[in-house]
Amino acid sequence: MSTAVVNGVSSITNGIANGVHVSNGIANGTANGANGHTNGDTNGSSPEPVGEVPEDANEHCPGPEAENAGKADACDGCPNQAICAEGPKGPDPDIPLIRQRMESVRRKILVLSGKGGVGKSTFTAALAWALAADEELQTGIMDVDICGPSIPLLTGLDKATVHTSAEGWSPAYATDNLAVMSIGFLLPSAADAVIWRGPKKNGLIKQFLKDVAWGDLDYLVVDTPPGTSDEHLSVVQYLAEAGIDGAVLVTTPQEVALQDVRKEIDFCKKVGLPILGIVENMSGFVCPSCKGESQIFAPTTGGAEAMGKELGIEVLGKVPLDPRIGALCDEGQSFLDAYPDSPATEAYLDIVQRIREILGDA
């Protein structure tokens, strides 16, 4: 492992060690806060909520950023109780540093899906390749899929490492205008498992946001793991002050995927994350030779189109299956550059154009 990587790993380790002390402080603060709220309730007074209270919160909500959020008596039965209980609490001294670092990033887009295996990372890479195709645009990918980082391989950077400078960690570059940061750059081998609990994941995500020298970016695309857990909560909270422009939700046509995407939509609503739209990936198979289309994953309940209509969310586009996408991903090359006439490439470009239109950039 290079010296730079060793320093990077040491930085993570030290940060996590400090995080343990912070956790102890939070635990003590939580206990004290809980006692304070209990005494306040006993005396007939309710403290002011800490943070923005969700619209569907219970009466006397302590606020999502309160030390006893999700644990107070007033939280019992609240639909937001689990999210509030698991999220980081109290003012974070690193938030101003993250906000300062993110001032040079114009647009921040999250790629989400409650379901694994729907091609979320593949879409993230394609979205970034498409944006970076415009040489006037500076684009970045932040890979927060801590346990399953795919972005290094998808961008041809599986041999890259992290370097440090006076400005912080330097991202790796797939092209002159496409910067990438991933935990994959810190691992000795792509086969090494990352067996971390929430606090360690949160610590690394925080470092990606405040310590990486992204420079001036037009777009930062954040690739997330499946679900609605630590990584998602951390990114949303850490970027709250810097501002997130919106989320793109990726699904496949079948109901087993749509069920989990509905959970992701509910998550976005509860944490106040704007949804730019839905992308239906693997939407039919288009033969590269005859261009004939077949339905591999049948949309038995109407697919993304029906779900979008039901929930009032725009379907940004549908990307058909093309076996060449997987082959190019394994080689770390841009499918859009290799097969510009493919129906899948046309779908990708239409989706990117629509996202830019929604953001007011086109």
C-alpha positions in Angstrom: 0.0 0.0 0.0 1.3 3.5 -0.9 2.3 6.0 1.8 -0.6 8.2 0.7 -3.1 5.3 1.3 -1.5 4.5 4.6 -1.9 8.2 5.7 -5.5 8.1 4.4 -6.3 4.9 6.3 -4.7 6.3 9.4 -6.7 9.5 9.1 -9.9 7.4 8.9 -8.8 5.3 11.9 -8.0 8.4 14.0 -11.3 10.0 13.0 -13.2 6.9 14.0 -11.4 6.8 17.3 -12.3 10.4 17.9 -15.8 9.5 16.9 -16.0 7.0 19.8 -15.3 9.8 22.2 -17.9 11.9 20.5 -20.3 8.9 20.8 -19.7 8.7 24.5 -20.3 12.5 24.8 -23.5 12.1 22.8 -24.6 9.2 25.1 -24.1 11.3 28.2 -25.8 14.3 26.5 -28.7 12.0 25.5 -29.2 10.9 29.1 -29.0 14.5 30.4 -31.3 15.7 27.6 -33.8 13.0 28.3 -33.9 14.0 32.0 -34.2 17.6 31.1 -37.2 16.9 28.8 -38.8 14.7 31.4 -38.4 17.3 34.1 -39.8 20.0 31.7 -42.8 17.9 30.9 -43.4 17.3 34.7 -43.3 21.0 35.3 -45.9 21.5 32.6 -43.6 23.1 30.0 -42.4 21.8 26.7 -39.0 22.8 25.2 -38.7 24.3 21.8 -38.2 21.6 19.0 -34.6 21.2 17.8 -34.5 21.2 14.0 -37.2 21.3 11.4 -40.3 19.3 12.6 -41.8 17.0 9.9 -45.4 17.8 8.9 -46.7 14.4 10.1 -44.9 14.5 13.5 -46.7 14.0 16.8 -47.7 16.8 19.0 -44.9 18.0 21.3 -42.2 16.6 18.9 -38.8 17.4 20.4 -37.4 17.9 16.9 -35.3 15.5 14.7 -32.0 16.9 15.9 -32.8 16.8 19.6 -30.8 14.4 21.8 -33.9 12.4 22.7 -35.3 12.4 19.1 -37.2 9.2 18.5 -36.8 8.2 22.2 -39.0 10.7 24.0 -42.5 9.8 25.1 -43.9 12.2 22.6 -42.3 10.1 19.8 -44.3 7.0 20.5 -46.2 6.0 17.4 -44.8 8.7 15.3 -44.2 7.6 11.6 -40.7 9.3 11.8 -39.7 7.7 15.1 -37.2 5.2 13.6 -35.5 7.7 11.4 -35.1 10.3 14.2 -33.8 7.7 16.6 -31.1 6.4 14.3 -29.9 9.8 12.9 -26.9 11.7 14.2 -28.0 14.2 16.9 -27.0 17.7 18.0 -25.0 20.4 16.3 -22.0 18.9 14.4 -18.9 21.1 14.4 -17.9 19.6 11.0 -21.1 20.9 9.3 -19.7 24.4 8.6 -16.5 22.8 7.2 -18.6 20.6 4.9 -20.7 23.7 3.8 -17.5 25.6 3.0 -16.1 22.7 1.0 -19.3 22.2 -0.9 -19.5 25.9 -1.8 -17.6 25.1 -5.0 -20.0 22.4 -6.0 -22.9 23.9 -7.9 -25.3 20.8 -8.2 -25.5 17.8 -5.9 -27.6 14.9 -7.0 -28.2 11.6 -5.1 -28.9 8.4 -6.9 -31.1 6.2 -4.7 -33.0 2.9 -4.8 -34.5 0.9 -2.0 -33.7 -2.3 -4.0 -30.3 -3.8 -4.7 -29.4 -5.1 -8.2 -31.4 -2.6 -10.2 -28.3 -1.0 -11.8 -28.0 2.0 -9.6 -24.2 2.3 -9.8 -24.3 1.6 -13.5 -26.7 4.4 -13.9 -24.7 6.7 -11.7 -21.6 6.0 -13.9 -23.6 6.5 -17.1 -25.0 9.8 -15.8 -21.6 11.1 -14.9 -20.1 10.0 -18.2 -22.9 11.8 -20.0 -22.4 15.0 -18.1 -18.6 14.8 -18.5 -19.1 14.4 -22.3 -19.5 18.2 -22.2 -15.9 19.4 -21.8 -17.2 22.6 -20.3 -18.7 20.8 -17.3 -16.7 19.6 -14.3 -18.3 16.5 -12.9 -17.6 14.3 -9.8 -18.8 11.0 -8.4 -18.8 10.3 -4.7 -19.3 6.6 -4.0 -20.9 6.1 -0.5 -21.7 2.5 -1.0 -19.1 1.7 1.7 -19.6 -2.1 1.7 -20.0 -2.6 -2.1 -18.0 0.1 -4.0 -18.5 -0.5 -7.7 -17.7 3.0 -9.1 -13.9 2.4 -9.3 -14.4 -0.5 -11.7 -17.2 1.2 -13.6 -15.0 4.2 -14.3 -11.8 2.4 -15.1 -10.1 3.4 -11.8 -9.9 0.1 -10.0 -6.1 0.5 -9.7 -6.3 4.1 -8.4 -5.3 5.2 -4.9 -5.9 8.2 -2.7 -3.3 10.9 -2.6 -3.1 13.8 -0.1 -2.1 17.4 -0.5 -2.2 20.6 1.5 -5.8 21.0 0.3 -6.9 17.5 1.4 -7.5 14.2 -0.3 -7.2 14.3 -4.0 -9.9 12.4 -6.0 -8.9 10.1 -8.9 -9.8 11.2 -12.4 -11.5 9.1 -15.0 -11.1 12.0 -17.5 -9.8 15.5 -17.1 -13.3 16.6 -16.0 -14.6 13.6 -14.2 -13.4 13.2 -10.6 -14.1 10.2 -8.5 -13.8 9.3 -4.7 -14.5 5.9 -3.3 -13.5 3.7 -0.4 -12.4 1.3 -3.1 -9.3 3.5 -3.5 -8.3 2.8 0.2 -8.6 -1.0 0.1 -5.5 -3.2 -0.5 -7.6 -5.5 -2.7 -11.0 -5.3 -4.4 -11.8 -8.6 -2.7 -11.3 -7.1 0.8 -14.6 -6.9 2.8 -15.5 -3.7 4.6 -17.1 -4.9 7.9 -18.2 -1.6 9.5 -21.0 -0.5 11.7 -22.8 2.8 11.3 -20.4 5.2 13.1 -17.4 4.2 10.9 -19.4 4.5 7.8 -20.6 7.9 8.9 -17.1 9.0 9.7 -15.8 8.1 6.2 -18.7 9.8 4.5 -18.0 13.0 6.5 -14.4 12.9 5.4 -15.4 12.5 1.7 -17.4 15.7 2.1 -15.1 17.9 4.1 -11.6 16.6 3.3 -11.7 15.8 -0.4 -10.5 18.6 -2.6 -13.2 18.5 -5.2 -12.4 21.9 -6.6 -15.0 23.7 -8.8 -17.7 21.2 -9.8 -20.8 21.7 -11.9 -22.3 18.4 -10.8 -21.5 16.0 -7.9 -23.4 12.7 -8.4 -23.6 10.6 -5.2 -23.9 6.8 -5.6 -25.6 5.2 -2.5 -26.2 1.6 -1.4 -29.7 0.0 -1.4 -32.0 0.8 1.5 -32.7 3.8 3.8 -30.0 3.4 6.4 -26.9 5.0 7.8 -25.3 6.2 4.6 -28.5 7.8 3.4 -29.2 9.6 6.7 -25.6 10.8 6.9 -25.4 12.2 3.4 -28.8 14.0 3.8 -27.9 15.5 7.2 -24.3 16.5 6.3 -25.4 18.2 3.1 -28.5 19.8 4.5 -26.9 23.2 4.9 -25.0 23.0 1.7 -28.2 22.0 -0.2 -29.1 18.9 -2.2 -30.7 19.6 -5.5 -32.6 16.3 -5.6 -32.6 12.6 -5.9 -33.0 10.3 -8.9 -34.7 7.0 -8.0 -33.7 3.9 -10.0 -36.0 0.9 -10.3 -36.7 -2.1 -12.6 -40.1 -2.8 -14.0 -41.2 -5.7 -11.8 -43.2 -5.2 -8.6 -40.5 -6.7 -6.3 -38.3 -3.7 -7.1 -41.1 -1.2 -7.1 -42.1 -2.1 -3.5 -38.7 -1.1 -2.2 -38.6 2.0 -4.3 -41.8 3.1 -2.7 -40.0 2.9 0.7 -37.2 5.1 -0.7 -39.8 7.6 -1.8 -41.3 7.6 1.7 -37.8 8.2 3.1 -37.2 11.2 0.8 -40.5 12.7 1.9 -39.7 12.2 5.6 -36.3 13.8 5.4 -37.3 16.6 3.0 -35.2 15.4 0.1 -36.6 16.6 -3.3 -37.2 13.9 -5.9 -36.2 14.8 -9.4 -37.8 11.7 -10.9 -37.7 8.0 -11.5 -35.6 6.0 -14.0 -36.8 2.6 -15.1 -33.7 0.5 -15.8 -33.6 -2.8 -17.6 -36.8 -1.7 -19.3 -37.1 -4.3 -22.0 -34.4 -5.9 -24.1 -33.4 -4.3 -27.4 -31.5 -6.7 -29.7 -28.3 -5.0 -30.9 -28.7 -6.6 -34.4 -32.4 -6.3 -35.3 -33.4 -3.6 -32.8 -36.4 -5.8 -31.8 -37.6 -5.3 -28.2 -38.7 -8.0 -25.7 -39.9 -7.7 -22.1 -37.4 -9.6 -19.8 -38.8 -8.2 -16.5 -42.5 -7.9 -17.1 -44.1 -4.8 -15.5 -46.9 -6.9 -14.0 -48.3 -3.9 -12.0 -47.6 -1.2 -14.6 -43.9 -0.6 -13.9 -42.4 2.8 -13.1 -45.0 4.5 -15.2 -47.9 3.4 -13.1 -46.1 4.0 -9.8 -45.1 7.5 -11.0 -48.7 8.3 -11.9 -49.9 7.0 -8.6 -47.5 9.1 -6.5 -47.2 12.1 -8.7 -43.6 11.7 -9.6 -42.1 12.1 -13.1 -40.6 9.2 -14.9 -37.4 10.6 -16.4 -37.0 7.8 -18.8 -36.6 4.1 -19.4 -33.2 2.4 -20.2 -33.5 -0.9 -22.1 -31.2 -3.8 -21.4 -28.2 -4.1 -23.7 -25.6 -6.8 -23.0 -22.9 -4.5 -24.2 -23.5 -2.2 -21.2 -22.3 -4.9 -18.8 -19.3 -5.7 -21.0 -18.2 -2.0 -21.1 -18.8 -1.6 -17.4 -16.4 -4.4 -16.6 -13.8 -2.7 -18.7 -14.4 0.7 -17.1 -15.4 2.4 -20.4 -18.2 4.7 -21.3 -21.0 2.9 -23.1 -22.2 6.2 -24.4 -19.0 6.8 -26.2 -18.6 3.3 -27.5 -22.2 2.9 -28.9 -23.6 6.4 -29.5 -26.4 5.0 -31.7 -27.7 2.4 -29.2 -31.3 2.9 -27.9 -29.9 2.7 -24.4 -27.5 5.6 -25.1 -30.4 7.6 -26.5 -32.4 6.9 -23.3 -29.4 7.9 -21.1 -29.0 11.2 -22.9 -32.7 12.0 -22.8 -32.7 11.4 -19.0 -29.7 13.6 -18.5 -31.3 16.4 -20.6 -34.5 16.1 -18.6 -32.6 16.3 -15.3 -30.8 19.5 -16.5 -34.1 21.0 -17.6 -35.7 20.3 -14.2 -32.6 22.0 -12.5 -32.8 24.9 -14.8 -29.5 24.2 -16.5 -30.7 23.6 -20.0 
